């Protein structure tokens, strides 16, 4: 691959009129071992200026992907240039301007400004995006106040195949000052003094200059260029223009003022563009996308795109249901497009697991080890076809009984023996598959206070092969006080992390700070962290969320979890089952807020959930604050001999709900079911105000089955699962008749 690249670059120098280099230097922003003189990729420099400083006249500096926003050198006054080509050499990106950026310090002129690039005579800068550059506001007008994107000593300095975007100059050339610009896109730059927001005193060949403010061009020499302002002032001052599409008439051979008609990407020409084939054969190199120029060439920096172009597919993990998508591919070319997906080069078919195989977005429902592979999109239209680059899906394996763990654990023979090791080696959007066993230890702390048995600190899917009945993440209770210095939480999840198919049991918390005292089973950084098909059982929290705190749970069971503190602390809110969570299709059963509020949940949004057998020492035996949609609340208990607010649901918003048959231990005459709730289309007693409220006694029937992993009797009150038999959705907002609760896993 590198050899082919070098051959292409050597051919490009010939087309650009450059001599072949004497030596090559390398730059990689992520280089692990930068060491002068940077003459191979393993010792590549991490900023471009270091490699330039090490090179000699006529050498080549190759730069791989990244945003280069460090380093630089001042050449006039104190104005720093992020990249200073102060020798006649070539600096070229490996993969082009769309993935390789030289970045200033922001498009604000002044003493803190950083210009993107500075070129001496006979230097060449090829294949970069130059953005967020600016100039000084005092000093020499030409040397310090001009050329926010790039400043060149003369037209003997070459800037080729570059995107010059969002730069500013106090005087001349917001995008570029002087130099020979070839095959460049110059857009959304500005000049404070209206002296060429796009470019000033430059020679431009096959460039597209659009959307700049403070004038498009100032004293430029342009051939085969689009200089168009659309709804902005045209701003031409002097200059020479031939074979150009201009926003305001300029005399010269081959010029016209017709709208250039871009394709959807705003760079390629539409096939109907008047610029197609309207140029003269003075072009050099390729267009900005690396496409050969036609004969005659088009006007602007890019040819029209007839055959399709496809960007890189992106993999995104999904948590409800568990699976993944491959898509978000940028497409260029005239439609209609036709699609097909490949996995390791083999065409996929819609089969219940994969769907959308003939669309631009592939969906996989469920995950198996066989899904690991390289996914590509084939795109075709009437003019041709193209296959996208590869989107790799990497799967790491975990087996507590594994005999030969070898990183990166990408097969079962070398599986990790604890979950954390596989997480540590994985990259974002990877999958960790875990086979049967009880997993303890190996986790890390995220706050320096409490350890988590499993810490998912990346956007990963961590899923068990055989579900929560076979795969357990085990926490630890403090041996003296349950919650305390010896406690270990079961799991911690960052945003976009997904945990699926586990039992989380026996976790607990510390007693200080919100991050360590909440969420004995699981603690999420926000509700963008997700659990699917999990059982959270016999977990404790000192403050809030005995089972779960600050996450989204779908098709989960929360049972036998507890909070132990009252609700008056600085970070204490309670919710023995869950606090601050989104709950979808969940069972909340037999959780206990010993001294506080929300035996089932506190401040949660619950949809299609059932609450029963939960207990709060104070208010909200089932739910404290929050909202409940399509939920059944029955058989919960709240209050004590001193509590005056002991209803099952306390100050919550309910829609399409049943709140019946709950109990209070308060000696005061307090409603046992709801207190100060907003209700719509609900069955509740006593009858509150609200739309569609009614009070017939619902008919329930017990399900003749037992719970998996019921907590000890001391941790719960007796619970029974109820299913509404007589109430139908037709009396409220329409929903399926069987959708009173759709939870999974169901009792077994």
N, C-alpha and C positions, 0 to 999 in steps of 0.2 A: 504494500500500500504506500509506504513512504517513498519507495523508488519510483512508482508511477507518478506520485505527486511532484517529485523533483523534476521528472521529465516534462510534465505539463508546465511547470514554472519556467524551466529553461526555454521552452518554446514561446512562452509569454514574453520573456525579455526581448527576444528577437523582434516580436511584433510591436513592442513598445519602444523599440530603438535603444535598448539597453544592452550593455556588455554582460556576458556571463560572469558570475561572481568568482572571486578568488577563494573565499572561505565562507562557511555557513555557521551561524550562531542561532541558538534556540531559546525561545521564551515560552514558559508555561506558568500561568498564574498559580496553579496548584502543584508546582514542582516540590517534591519532598526533599530534594537534596541540591539546592542551587549552589553551584560551585564554578568560579571563573576557570577557564574562559568561556564556559557555556557552549561547548562545541558538540554536544549531543543531548538527546532528550532526557537522559537520566540525570544530567546535571544542569538542566535548563534554568535560566534566570527567571525570577518571578515578576520582574517588571522590565518593560521594554528598554528603558534608558540604560540600565546596567549592561544589556547586551550590546547596545550601540556604543557605549563607552569602551567595551572590550574589542570591538571590531575595528577594521582598518578601511581605508578608501577602497571602494569597489566590492566590498563584502556584502553578504546577504544575511539579514536577520529574519528568521521565520518565527511566526507567533501563532500559537494555537488558541482555541476558543477561550473567551473570558471577557470580563469587563475590567479594563486596565485603568485604574483610577488612583494609582500611586506612582511616585517617582517624578522625575522631570528636571528641567534645567532652565534657568533664565538666560536670555541672550540680549535683552535690552532693558535696562533698569531693573526693577524687581519683579516684573511680570514673568511668572513661571510658565513654561510650556510643558505639558504633560509628557510629550515625546519630542525630543529635539534632534533632528537629523542634521548635525553640524559637520557632517562628512559626506562626500559623494558616494553614498551606499544605498542599498535597497532594503526597505522594511516591508515585509509582505505577510499577510495572514494565510493560514493553512486552508481555512474553510470559508473564507469570504466575509463580507461586511455584516451579514445577518446574524452572525454568532461571535463576532470579534469587535470589541468596542474600545475606543480610546476616549476617556471621559474626563472633562474638566471638573471644576468645582461648583458648577451651577451657572445658569445663563444670566448672571448679574455682573455688570461692569463695575469695577472699583478695585480697591487695594487687595481684596481677597480673591480676585479673579484668577483663573488658570486657563490659558489657551490650550486647545487640544494638541496642535502640532505646529512645528516650525521646521522649514526645509531650506537648506542651503542650495546653491546651484548644483545641478547634476545629481541630486538626491531624488529618490522615488519612494512614495508611500502607496501601497497597493492593497485593496481589499479590506478596508476598515469602515466601521461607523464612527464618525467624529461627532460627539454630542456634548452639550452642556458646557461649551467653552465660552470664554468672555475675554474682555480686554481691560486695561487700565482706563481711567478717566482723566488722567493728566500725564504729561510727558510728550514724547515725540509722537506726532499724529500718525505717521506711517509705521513706525516700529513698535509702538506700545498701545496705540488706540485703534488699530485696524487688524482685521483677520481674527475673529473670535474662534472660528473652527480651525482654520489653517492659515498660516502666513508663509509665503514663499519669497525667496530672494529675487526670483525672476521667473519668466516662463521656461527657463531651463530646468526648473524643479517640477517633477511630475507627480500628480495626485490622480490615481487611476482606480476605477471600480470601487469607489467609496460612496457611502451615504453620509452626507454632511447635514446634520439635523439639529435644530433647537440650540443654535449658538447665537451670540450677539456681539456686536462691536460698537464702541462709542463713536467711531467714525466710519472708515471705509471697510466694506466687505464683512457683513455679519457672519456669513458662511466661509468665504475664502477671500484672501487678498493676494493678488498676483498668482503666479504658477500656471502650469498647463494642466487643466482638469480634463480627464478623459473618462467617458462612460460613467459619470457620477450623477447621483441624485442629490440635489441641493434644495432642501425644503424646510419650512418653518423657522428660518433664521431671521435676524432683524438687525437693522442699523439705526441707532438712536438719532443720528443726524441725516437720515435719508440719503445715504451715499452708498447704495448697493447693499440692500439687506441680504440678497443672495450671494453676489460676488462683485468684486471691484478690481479693475485693472488685470483681469485674468484672461487667459486664452482657454476657451472651452470647446471641446469636440465631443459630440454625441452625449450631451448632458441634458438632464431634465431639471429645470429650475422653476419650482412652483411653490405657492403658498408662503412666500417670504414677505416680510413687512419692512418698510423703510426703503422701498425701491427694489426691483428685481436685479438690475444690472447697471453697473457704473463703469463706463469706458472699457467694456469687454470686447474681445474678438471671438465671435461665436460661429461655429459651423455644425450643422446637423443637430441643433439644440431646440428643445422646447423651453420657452420662457413665457410662462403664462401666469396671470395673476388671478383669474377667475373673479371673485368678488372683491379683490384687493386692488388698491391703486397700482397701475402698471409700473411706473417708476423706471423708465429707460432714460439714461443720461449718456449721450454719445455712444461710441462703440461702432463695431462693424458686425453685420449679421448676414450670413448667406445660408440658404437651405434651412431656415428656421421657422418654427411655429411660434408666433409672437402674439402677446395679448394686445399690443397696440402696434399699428403698422410701422415697420422699419424698412427702409429701402434696401434692396439687395436681391441678388439672384435667388430664386426658389423660395422666397419667404411667403408666408400666408398667415392669416389671423383666425382661421377656423378652429373651433374647439378641438383639442387633441384627442379626446375620447379614450380615457384609460379604462382598463379592465377593473375588476372588483378590488384588486390589491393596490390600485392607485399608482402603479409603476409600469407594469406591462401595458402595452397598447391593446385596445380592443381590435378585433379583426376588421372592424369597420372604420378604424381611425384614418383620417386623411394623412397621418404621418407615416403610415406603413408604406415602405418602398419609396418615400419621397426625398431621401437624402442623397448625398453625393459620396462617391467612393474614396473618401479621405479618412475613413475610420481605422482605428488600430485595436488590436487585441480582440476581446469578446465583449458582449454586452455585460451589464452589471450582474446578471445571473449566470454568466459563463457560457451563454448561448452564442454560437457563431453568428456573425452579422450576415444578413441576406445580401443579395446583389441585384439591384441597388439596396443599400441599407435603409432602415427606418430612421426617422428623426427622433431624437431623445436617447435616454440611457439604456433602453431595453427594446428588443423586438416585440412584435405581437406574439402572443402565446396561443398557438392553435392546438397542438397536442397538449394534453394536461400536464400540469406539474402538481406534485403532492408533497406536502410538508411531512414532518415526523409525527407518527401516531403517538398518543399519550395513553398510558395505562392509569386508570383510576379504580381504586378498590371501593366496593359498596358493602354496606352493612345491613340493609333491610330491603330485600333479602341479601344474604351474603353472596358475594361474587365479585365480578370486575367488569369494567368496560374498557374498550380500546377504541380511541377515536380522537376527536378534536383536531382533525387533520386540515391544514390550510390547503385549499384547492385553487388552482389557477388554470385558465383556459376557457374556451367557450362551452357552455352546457348544451345539451344535457350530458350528465356524467353517468357512468355505469360502474358498479362496484363489486368486488369480491374480496374475501379475506383468506389469507394463508397463515397456517401455523407450521413453522419449520418447513416451509415450501409446499405444504400440502393444502389444497383447497378445503375450506370448512363448509359444512352444510348445517342448516337449521335442524336441530335434533332434540329440542327440549332443554339441553344444556346450553348450547349456543343459539342465539337468535340475532337477527339483523345482519346476516352474512352477506346480503346484497345491498347494504346501506353503508353510509360513511361511518357508522358507529356500531361496533360489535359488542354484544352483551353476553356475558356468561353468568348463569344462575347456578350457584353452588361452586365449590372448588374441590379439585382432586389433584393428586400429584401429577397426573397426566397433563394438566394444564400448563405446566412449565414449558416454556418454549419461546420462539421468536415469531412475533406477529407482524404481518405486513398487509397493507391495503393495495390492491390493484385497482387503478382508476383508468377508465377509458372514455373516449368520446369519438366523434366522427372522424377525428384527425389522427388518432393514435392511442397508445396506452403507456402507462408508467407504473412501476412498482415502488412503493414508498420505502423509506429506510425502515430498519427493524425496531420494533418495540419489544424488548425482552421482558418476559415475566419470569422472575426468579423465585423458586420455592426452597426454603430451608427446612430441614427435618429435625424433629426432636423425639427421642425415645429414652425414657428414664432407665430402661434396661439395656441401652446400647452398649456395645463392647469395644467400639473403635471410633470414638468421636474425633473427627478431623474437619476443621474449618475449610470451606464455608458450609459444610453440612448439607450439601445439595442432593444427597441420596440417602436412603435408609441405612445402607451399610456403614456410612460415616456420620450418622445422626448425632447431634448434640445430646447430652444427657440431662441438661437443664435448659429451661426455656430462655433464660436471660442470655446465655451464650449465643443462641441463634439470633436473638434480637440484636445483640451487639454487633454481629457481623453483617446484618441485613442492611439494605439501603431503603429509602423511602419508596413506597408502593410495592415492596416485596411481600411475600407471604411466608408465614411460619406455620407449618403443619405439625401437630402434636399428637402422638398416639397415646394409648391408654396408660394410666398410672397416676400416682399422687406426687405432685411436684412441690417440693419445699426447698427453700434456700436458693442462693444464686442471684437474688435480686439486688437492687441498689436503692439508695436514698436520693430523692430529688430536692429535699429541703434541708438536708443535714441533720434532721431530727428523727425521722422514722424510716425504717427500711421497708420496702415493698417486695414481696416474694417475686413478683413479676412487674417490671417497669417497662411499659411500651412507650418509649420516648421518641418514636418516629411514627410517621403515617404508614403503619403496617396493618395487615390482617393477621392475627394470631388465632388459629382455629384448631379445635380438636377434630380428630378423625371420626370418633364414634360418640360424641355428645357428652353431656354433663353427667350421665350415669356412669361413665367409664373414665373420665378425666377430671382430676381435681387439682386446683391451686390452693394450697394449704397455707393459711396464715398462722400466727402464734399469739396466744394470750399471754399477758404478763403473769407469771406464776403467783404473784402476790395479789395484784389488784385488777386483773384482766386488762384494763387500759392502764398503761404505765410504761416505764422505761424498757421493759422487756418485750413489748408488743411489736408484732410485725403485721402490717396490712397485707391483704392478698394481692391487690393489683393497683397500679397507677397508670393512667392513660393520658396521653397528650391529645391535642386536636387532631381529628381525622384518623386516630387509631381505632381499631376494631378488635374486640375480643369476642369470640363466638364458640359456644358449645362446651363450656366449662362449668363445674361446680366450684364456687368460691366459698370456702368455709373456714371458720376458726380464726378470722382476722380480727384485729383490734387496733387501737390508736394510742397515741400519747395523750397527755392532758394539757398541753400548751400549744397555742397558735392554731389558726384555722387550718393550715396545711397539714398539720400532724394530728389534730384532735377530731377531724371529720372523716367519714368514709372508711369504716373498718373493713368492709368487703372490697370496695373499689372507690377511688378518688379520681375524678377527671378534671382536666384544666378548664373544660367548659362542656356544654351539652353537645359539642361537636365530637366528643369522644363517645364511642358506642359499644354496647354489649348486646349480643343477640343470642337467644336460646341458651341462657345461662341460669343457674340456680345459685342464689346467694343465701346462705344458711348459717345460722349461729355465728354471725359476726357482731362485734361490739364497737361502738364509738363513744368516746367520752362526751362529745358535744352533739353532733348532728350526723344523720345518715349512717345509722348502724350498718345497713347493707350497702348503700350507695350514696355518693355525694357528687353532684354536679356532672352528670353524664346522661346520655340517652339510652334507655333500656327497651328492647323490643322482644316480645315473646319470652319473657323471663319470669322466674318465680322468686319472690323475696319472702322468706319464712324464717321465723325464730331469731331475727336480728334485734339488737337492743341498743338504746342510748341510755346512759347512766346519769347524766348531769341534768340539773334543772335548766329552765329556758331563760335565765337572767344573766348569763355571762356575756362578755363582749363579743364572742364569736359563736355563741350557742343558739341554735334555732330548733334543734331536735328533728324528728322524723326518723323513727326507728328503722323502718324499711328503707326509705329513701328521702333525701333532702335536696331541693334545687335541681330535680331531674325531670326529663321528659320520659313518660312511661307509656308504652304502646303495647296493647294485648298482653298485659302482665297480670299475674296473681300476686296479691299482697296479703299474706296470711300469717297470723300469729306472731306479729312483731310487737315489741314492748318498748314504749318510751317511759322508763321507770318513774322519773320525776318530772317529765316535761310534756311537751305538746306533740301531737301527730304520731300516734302509735303506728299507723301505716306509713303516711307520707307527710312532709311539710314543704309547702311552697313548690309543689310539683304540678306539672301539666300531665294529666292522666287521660288516656283515650282507650276505650274498649277494655277497661280493667275491672277486676273484682277485688273488693276489700272484705275480709271476714276474719273474725277472731283476733283482731288487733287491739291493743290496750295502750291508753295514754294515762299517765298519772294526773294529768291536768285536762287540757282541752283538745278536742279532735282525736277521739279514739281511733278513727280511720284516717281522716285527712285534716290537716291544719293549714289554712290558706290554700292558694293555688286554684286550679280549675279541673273539673272532671267532666268529660264528654263520653256519653254512652257507657257509664259505669254503674255497677251494682254495689251497694254498701249495706251489709247486713251482718248482724252478730258481732259487732265491735263494742268495746266497752271504754268508757272514759270517766275521769274524775276521781276524787277521793273525798274524804270527810270534810275537807276544807275548801274544795274548789267550787266556784260559782259559775263557771263556764265549761260545762263538761259534755257537750254534744259530740256525736260521732263525727260530724263534719262541721268545722268551725270557720266562718268567714271565707267561704269558697264560692266559686262560680260553677253551677252545675247545669248541664244541658242533656236531655234524654237520659235521665238517671233514675235509679230506684234507691231510696234511702229509707229503709224500713227494718224494724226488728233489732234495733241497737239498744244498748244498755248504759245506764249512768250510775255511778256509785256516789254521786253528790247528794247530800241531804236537802239541797235546795230544789225548788220547783223549776227545773231547767229542762227544756226540750231535749229528749234523748237522741234525736236523729240529726237535727240541723239547728245551728244558731247563727243568725245574721248572715245567711247565705243568699245569693242571687240565683234563682232557679227558673228554668224554662223547659216545658214539656217533661216534667218530672213527676214521679209518684212518691209522695213523702207524707209523713204524719209528724206534727200537725201541718195543716195546709198553709203554706206560705203564699205570699203574693207572687204572681208571675204568670206568664203566658203558658197555657196548656197544662196547668198543675191540677192533679187529681189525687184522690186518697183511697182508692179501693185497696184492700189488703192483697198483696201479691201472693201467689201460690208458688212455693218453692218445693223442690224435691231433692233430697240428699243423693249425692252420687255414691254408689256403693263401691268405694275404692279407697285406698289409703295414699298418703303423700310419700313421695320418695324422701328419705333422709329427714324425717320429722325431728325437730329439736327436742331436747329433754323437756319433760313436763314443767320443770322449774323455770324454764325460759319462756314459757308461753301459757296462754289459756287454751282450753279445748276449742278446736276449730272445726267447722264443717263447711264444705264447699256447696254452694247453692247455685242452681240454674233456674232462671225465671221461666215459668211454664205458661202462666196465663197472660202476662203482659207482652204485647207485641209492639213493634216499632211503628205500627200504623197510627198510634195515638200521638206520636211525636214527629220529630224531623225524620224523613224517610231513611231507613237503613235496612239491611237484610234481616229477616225475622230471626235468624240464628245468631245475630251479631251482638247479643247482650255481652258476651265475652268470648273472645276468640283466641285465648292464650295458648301458648305452647312453650315449654312442655306442659301438657295437661297432667292431672293426677293419674297415676298408674298403679 
